[in-house]
């Protein structure tokens, strides 16, 4: 989410205290072309053709809320190999639980991920727009490839040094070759 000192790319705020007692609330966000252009620029997309968040905000108990929603987007990213435009359709389910009294954070140095990663502290104001941008960023393909492109293989080494190949990184490949020579009786 955006930090307080930096304005949100796209914002749609709901005061949760004002919704108490209203029951289930349907939510639907569809940013306009100008907002999609801003979001695309912030996420280094070539284009963001469609973007929608649709779901329900459900009260739980006296103060807690649960958001069940679906993210839909059509994004255009540069291919990692050729930089050609790659269009991807994204559909993702979202579940967030906003608790007034969330479990305390672990105090140990090494921490395991909690089983329920949907729990967040209850905010006074829920910014569904920032949540939409965050979920879109989390669901973008990391390495988009244009149709027909081959994976890029790059090797790096200091000047004058032979770069390692993928075969060099397989420690048992050399042993298998040695075993084959020994089985044939070669020196």
Phi and psi restraints in degrees (value plus and minus 20) as a CYANA .aco file:
   2 UNK   PHI     -95.5   -55.5
   2 UNK   PSI     128.9   168.9
   3 UNK   PHI    -102.6   -62.6
   3 UNK   PSI     139.5   179.5
   4 UNK   PHI     -83.2   -43.2
   4 UNK   PSI     -48.6    -8.6
   5 UNK   PHI    -103.7   -63.7
   5 UNK   PSI     -27.1    12.9
   6 UNK   PHI    -140.8  -100.8
   6 UNK   PSI     108.1   148.1
   7 UNK   PHI     -86.3   -46.3
   7 UNK   PSI     131.2   171.2
   8 UNK   PHI     -88.1   -48.1
   8 UNK   PSI     125.4   165.4
   9 UNK   PHI     -85.1   -45.1
   9 UNK   PSI     -63.6   -23.6
  10 UNK   PHI    -164.0  -124.0
  10 UNK   PSI     111.3   151.3
  11 UNK   PHI    -154.1  -114.1
  11 UNK   PSI     119.4   159.4
  12 UNK   PHI    -168.7  -128.7
  12 UNK   PSI      78.3   118.3
  13 UNK   PHI    -116.6   -76.6
  13 UNK   PSI     122.1   162.1
  14 UNK   PHI    -146.7  -106.7
  14 UNK   PSI     107.5   147.5
  15 UNK   PHI    -101.0   -61.0
  15 UNK   PSI      91.6   131.6
  16 UNK   PHI     -86.8   -46.8
  16 UNK   PSI     -54.1   -14.1
  17 UNK   PHI     -82.6   -42.6
  17 UNK   PSI     -53.5   -13.5
  18 UNK   PHI     -92.2   -52.2
  18 UNK   PSI     -36.9     3.1
  19 UNK   PHI    -111.8   -71.8
  19 UNK   PSI     -33.1     6.9
  20 UNK   PHI     -76.0   -36.0
  20 UNK   PSI     113.7   153.7
  21 UNK   PHI      68.6   108.6
  21 UNK   PSI     -27.3    12.7
  22 UNK   PHI    -109.1   -69.1
  22 UNK   PSI     -23.3    16.7
  23 UNK   PHI      56.8    96.8
  23 UNK   PSI    -178.2  -138.2
  24 UNK   PHI     -84.9   -44.9
  24 UNK   PSI     115.8   155.8
  25 UNK   PHI    -141.2  -101.2
  25 UNK   PSI     103.5   143.5
  26 UNK   PHI     -95.7   -55.7
  26 UNK   PSI     119.9   159.9
  27 UNK   PHI    -145.7  -105.7
  27 UNK   PSI     120.9   160.9
  28 UNK   PHI    -171.4  -131.4
  28 UNK   PSI     100.9   140.9
  29 UNK   PHI    -142.0  -102.0
  29 UNK   PSI     110.6   150.6
  30 UNK   PHI    -157.6  -117.6
  30 UNK   PSI      72.7   112.7
  31 UNK   PHI     -78.2   -38.2
  31 UNK   PSI     124.7   164.7
  32 UNK   PHI     -94.9   -54.9
  32 UNK   PSI     157.5   197.5
  33 UNK   PHI     -78.9   -38.9
  33 UNK   PSI     -60.2   -20.2
  34 UNK   PHI     -85.2   -45.2
  34 UNK   PSI     -63.8   -23.8
  35 UNK   PHI     -86.3   -46.3
  35 UNK   PSI     -60.4   -20.4
  36 UNK   PHI     -83.5   -43.5
  36 UNK   PSI     -56.8   -16.8
  37 UNK   PHI     -84.6   -44.6
  37 UNK   PSI     -61.9   -21.9
  38 UNK   PHI     -84.4   -44.4
  38 UNK   PSI     -62.9   -22.9
  39 UNK   PHI     -85.1   -45.1
  39 UNK   PSI     -63.4   -23.4
  40 UNK   PHI     -79.5   -39.5
  40 UNK   PSI     -63.2   -23.2
  41 UNK   PHI     -83.5   -43.5
  41 UNK   PSI     -61.7   -21.7
  42 UNK   PHI     -87.4   -47.4
  42 UNK   PSI     -50.1   -10.1
  43 UNK   PHI    -120.2   -80.2
  43 UNK   PSI     -10.0    30.0
  44 UNK   PHI      37.9    77.9
  44 UNK   PSI      20.4    60.4
  45 UNK   PHI    -115.0   -75.0
  45 UNK   PSI     131.7   171.7
  46 UNK   PHI     -93.8   -53.8
  46 UNK   PSI     -55.7   -15.7
  47 UNK   PHI    -181.1  -141.1
  47 UNK   PSI     135.7   175.7
  48 UNK   PHI    -150.7  -110.7
  48 UNK   PSI      75.3   115.3
  49 UNK   PHI     -95.0   -55.0
  49 UNK   PSI     -61.5   -21.5
  50 UNK   PHI    -157.6  -117.6
  50 UNK   PSI     127.5   167.5
  51 UNK   PHI    -176.1  -136.1
  51 UNK   PSI     108.2   148.2
  52 UNK   PHI    -170.9  -130.9
  52 UNK   PSI     119.9   159.9
  53 UNK   PHI    -145.1  -105.1
  53 UNK   PSI     102.9   142.9
  54 UNK   PHI    -157.7  -117.7
  54 UNK   PSI     112.2   152.2
  55 UNK   PHI     159.2   199.2
  55 UNK   PSI    -173.8  -133.8
  56 UNK   PHI    -155.7  -115.7
  56 UNK   PSI     121.2   161.2
  57 UNK   PHI    -124.4   -84.4
  57 UNK   PSI      95.9   135.9
  58 UNK   PHI    -135.4   -95.4
  58 UNK   PSI     104.6   144.6
  59 UNK   PHI     -90.4   -50.4
  59 UNK   PSI     122.5   162.5
  60 UNK   PHI    -151.5  -111.5
  60 UNK   PSI      96.5   136.5
  61 UNK   PHI      49.7    89.7
  61 UNK   PSI    -172.6  -132.6
  62 UNK   PHI     -96.5   -56.5
  62 UNK   PSI     -56.4   -16.4
  63 UNK   PHI    -154.9  -114.9
  63 UNK   PSI     -32.6     7.4
  64 UNK   PHI    -104.2   -64.2
  64 UNK   PSI     138.4   178.4
  65 UNK   PHI    -156.6  -116.6
  65 UNK   PSI     132.4   172.4
  66 UNK   PHI    -147.0  -107.0
  66 UNK   PSI     111.1   151.1
  67 UNK   PHI    -127.8   -87.8
  67 UNK   PSI     100.7   140.7
  68 UNK   PHI    -136.9   -96.9
  68 UNK   PSI      97.0   137.0
  69 UNK   PHI    -166.8  -126.8
  69 UNK   PSI     150.5   190.5
  70 UNK   PHI    -149.1  -109.1
  70 UNK   PSI     108.8   148.8
  71 UNK   PHI    -117.7   -77.7
  71 UNK   PSI     111.9   151.9
  72 UNK   PHI    -149.7  -109.7
  72 UNK   PSI     113.3   153.3
  73 UNK   PHI    -174.9  -134.9
  73 UNK   PSI     130.7   170.7
  74 UNK   PHI    -141.4  -101.4
  74 UNK   PSI      94.5   134.5
  75 UNK   PHI    -136.4   -96.4
  75 UNK   PSI     131.7   171.7
  76 UNK   PHI    -142.5  -102.5
  76 UNK   PSI     100.8   140.8
  77 UNK   PHI    -142.8  -102.8
  77 UNK   PSI     139.0   179.0
  78 UNK   PHI     -97.5   -57.5
  78 UNK   PSI     119.7   159.7
  79 UNK   PHI     -83.1   -43.1
  79 UNK   PSI     117.9   157.9
  80 UNK   PHI     -89.6   -49.6
  80 UNK   PSI     -39.5     0.5
  81 UNK   PHI    -117.4   -77.4
  81 UNK   PSI     -61.4   -21.4
  82 UNK   PHI    -137.5   -97.5
  82 UNK   PSI     -31.5     8.5
  83 UNK   PHI      48.9    88.9
  83 UNK   PSI     -12.1    27.9
  84 UNK   PHI     -88.0   -48.0
  84 UNK   PSI     129.8   169.8
  85 UNK   PHI     -85.2   -45.2
  85 UNK   PSI     115.1   155.1
  86 UNK   PHI    -142.6  -102.6
  86 UNK   PSI      99.9   139.9
  87 UNK   PHI    -116.5   -76.5
  87 UNK   PSI     111.6   151.6
  88 UNK   PHI    -151.9  -111.9
  88 UNK   PSI     117.1   157.1
  89 UNK   PHI    -117.3   -77.3
  89 UNK   PSI     108.6   148.6
  90 UNK   PHI    -134.7   -94.7
  90 UNK   PSI     109.3   149.3
  91 UNK   PHI    -152.1  -112.1
  91 UNK   PSI     101.8   141.8
  92 UNK   PHI    -163.7  -123.7
  92 UNK   PSI     118.8   158.8
  93 UNK   PHI    -105.2   -65.2
  93 UNK   PSI     123.1   163.1
  94 UNK   PHI    -144.1  -104.1
  94 UNK   PSI     113.1   153.1
  95 UNK   PHI    -155.2  -115.2
  95 UNK   PSI     100.0   140.0
  96 UNK   PHI    -151.1  -111.1
  96 UNK   PSI     118.9   158.9
  97 UNK   PHI    -139.3   -99.3
  97 UNK   PSI     103.9   143.9
  98 UNK   PHI    -125.8   -85.8
  98 UNK   PSI      90.9   130.9
  99 UNK   PHI    -129.7   -89.7
  99 UNK   PSI     115.0   155.0
 100 UNK   PHI     -87.4   -47.4
 100 UNK   PSI     -50.5   -10.5
 101 UNK   PHI    -149.3  -109.3
 101 UNK   PSI      54.0    94.0
 102 UNK   PHI     -91.0   -51.0
 102 UNK   PSI     140.6   180.6
 103 UNK   PHI     -80.1   -40.1
 103 UNK   PSI     125.4   165.4
 104 UNK   PHI     -86.8   -46.8
 104 UNK   PSI     129.5   169.5
 105 UNK   PHI     -88.3   -48.3
 105 UNK   PSI     129.4   169.4
 106 UNK   PHI     -83.9   -43.9
 106 UNK   PSI     128.1   168.1
 107 UNK   PHI    -124.5   -84.5
 107 UNK   PSI     -25.3    14.7
 108 UNK   PHI     -93.7   -53.7
 108 UNK   PSI     138.8   178.8
 109 UNK   PHI     -88.4   -48.4
 109 UNK   PSI     -65.7   -25.7
 110 UNK   PHI    -120.2   -80.2
 110 UNK   PSI     111.2   151.2
 111 UNK   PHI    -147.4  -107.4
 111 UNK   PSI     114.9   154.9
 112 UNK   PHI    -106.4   -66.4
 112 UNK   PSI     131.4   171.4
 113 UNK   PHI     -87.0   -47.0
 113 UNK   PSI     117.0   157.0
 114 UNK   PHI     -87.8   -47.8
 114 UNK   PSI     133.4   173.4
 115 UNK   PHI     -83.0   -43.0
 115 UNK   PSI     -59.9   -19.9
 116 UNK   PHI    -122.8   -82.8
 116 UNK   PSI      77.3   117.3
 117 UNK   PHI    -110.1   -70.1
 117 UNK   PSI      -8.9    31.1
 118 UNK   PHI    -111.8   -71.8
 118 UNK   PSI     -26.5    13.5
 119 UNK   PHI    -102.4   -62.4
 119 UNK   PSI     112.8   152.8
 120 UNK   PHI    -157.2  -117.2
 120 UNK   PSI     134.0   174.0
 121 UNK   PHI     -83.9   -43.9
 121 UNK   PSI     126.3   166.3
 122 UNK   PHI     -90.4   -50.4
 122 UNK   PSI      97.5   137.5
 123 UNK   PHI    -105.9   -65.9
 123 UNK   PSI     137.1   177.1
 124 UNK   PHI     -87.8   -47.8
 124 UNK   PSI     -58.2   -18.2
 125 UNK   PHI    -147.5  -107.5
 125 UNK   PSI     106.5   146.5
 126 UNK   PHI    -116.2   -76.2
 126 UNK   PSI     101.9   141.9
 127 UNK   PHI    -116.4   -76.4
 127 UNK   PSI      75.3   115.3
 128 UNK   PHI     -86.7   -46.7
 128 UNK   PSI     -49.1    -9.1
 129 UNK   PHI     -85.7   -45.7
 129 UNK   PSI     -65.8   -25.8
 130 UNK   PHI     -84.4   -44.4
 130 UNK   PSI     -58.1   -18.1
 131 UNK   PHI     -82.9   -42.9
 131 UNK   PSI     -61.3   -21.3
 132 UNK   PHI     -79.3   -39.3
 132 UNK   PSI     -66.7   -26.7
 133 UNK   PHI     -85.1   -45.1
 133 UNK   PSI     -62.3   -22.3
 134 UNK   PHI     -81.5   -41.5
 134 UNK   PSI     -67.0   -27.0
 135 UNK   PHI     -85.1   -45.1
 135 UNK   PSI     -57.2   -17.2
 136 UNK   PHI     -82.5   -42.5
 136 UNK   PSI     -66.4   -26.4
 137 UNK   PHI     -80.7   -40.7
 137 UNK   PSI     -59.5   -19.5
 138 UNK   PHI     -89.5   -49.5
 138 UNK   PSI     -44.5    -4.5
 139 UNK   PHI    -122.6   -82.6
 139 UNK   PSI     -17.3    22.7
 140 UNK   PHI     -88.8   -48.8
 140 UNK   PSI     123.0   163.0
 141 UNK   PHI     -82.3   -42.3
 141 UNK   PSI     114.4   154.4
 142 UNK   PHI     -94.0   -54.0
 142 UNK   PSI     -57.3   -17.3
 143 UNK   PHI    -152.6  -112.6
 143 UNK   PSI      54.8    94.8
 144 UNK   PHI     -86.5   -46.5
 144 UNK   PSI     117.5   157.5
 145 UNK   PHI    -142.4  -102.4
 145 UNK   PSI     113.4   153.4
 146 UNK   PHI     -90.0   -50.0
 146 UNK   PSI     131.1   171.1
 147 UNK   PHI     -76.8   -36.8
 147 UNK   PSI     114.9   154.9
 148 UNK   PHI      65.0   105.0
 148 UNK   PSI     -22.6    17.4
 149 UNK   PHI    -104.5   -64.5
 149 UNK   PSI     123.7   163.7
 150 UNK   PHI    -110.4   -70.4
 150 UNK   PSI     131.9   171.9
 151 UNK   PHI     -79.2   -39.2
 151 UNK   PSI     123.8   163.8
 152 UNK   PHI    -107.8   -67.8
 152 UNK   PSI     109.3   149.3
 153 UNK   PHI    -135.0   -95.0
 153 UNK   PSI     101.2   141.2
 154 UNK   PHI    -141.3  -101.3
 154 UNK   PSI     125.1   165.1
 155 UNK   PHI    -144.1  -104.1
 155 UNK   PSI     123.0   163.0
 156 UNK   PHI    -151.8  -111.8
 156 UNK   PSI     119.8   159.8
 157 UNK   PHI    -181.2  -141.2
 157 UNK   PSI     139.7   179.7
 158 UNK   PHI     -89.3   -49.3
 158 UNK   PSI     137.0   177.0
 159 UNK   PHI     -76.5   -36.5
 159 UNK   PSI     114.5   154.5
 160 UNK   PHI      65.0   105.0
 160 UNK   PSI     -21.7    18.3
 161 UNK   PHI    -130.9   -90.9
 161 UNK   PSI     114.3   154.3
 162 UNK   PHI     -90.4   -50.4
 162 UNK   PSI     102.1   142.1
 163 UNK   PHI     -88.0   -48.0
 163 UNK   PSI     128.0   168.0
 164 UNK   PHI     -92.3   -52.3
 164 UNK   PSI     122.2   162.2
 165 UNK   PHI    -119.2   -79.2
 165 UNK   PSI     151.3   191.3
 166 UNK   PHI     -82.6   -42.6
 166 UNK   PSI     -54.9   -14.9
 167 UNK   PHI     -83.4   -43.4
 167 UNK   PSI     -55.2   -15.2
 168 UNK   PHI     -85.3   -45.3
 168 UNK   PSI     -43.6    -3.6
 169 UNK   PHI    -105.9   -65.9
 169 UNK   PSI     -22.7    17.3
 170 UNK   PHI    -120.9   -80.9
 170 UNK   PSI      76.9   116.9
 171 UNK   PHI     -84.8   -44.8
 171 UNK   PSI     -46.6    -6.6
 172 UNK   PHI    -108.6   -68.6
 172 UNK   PSI     -27.0    13.0
 173 UNK   PHI     -84.5   -44.5
 173 UNK   PSI     -61.7   -21.7
 174 UNK   PHI     -85.8   -45.8
 174 UNK   PSI     -58.2   -18.2
 175 UNK   PHI     -86.3   -46.3
 175 UNK   PSI     -58.0   -18.0
 176 UNK   PHI     -83.8   -43.8
 176 UNK   PSI     -60.5   -20.5
 177 UNK   PHI     -85.4   -45.4
 177 UNK   PSI     -61.6   -21.6
 178 UNK   PHI     -83.5   -43.5
 178 UNK   PSI     -62.0   -22.0
 179 UNK   PHI     -82.1   -42.1
 179 UNK   PSI     -61.5   -21.5
 180 UNK   PHI     -80.6   -40.6
 180 UNK   PSI     -60.9   -20.9
 181 UNK   PHI     -85.6   -45.6
 181 UNK   PSI     -61.9   -21.9
 182 UNK   PHI     -85.3   -45.3
 182 UNK   PSI     -58.7   -18.7
 183 UNK   PHI     -84.4   -44.4
 183 UNK   PSI     -50.5   -10.5
 184 UNK   PHI    -106.9   -66.9
 184 UNK   PSI     -27.6    12.4
 185 UNK   PHI      62.8   102.8
 185 UNK   PSI      -1.9    38.1
 186 UNK   PHI    -103.1   -63.1
 186 UNK   PSI     138.0   178.0
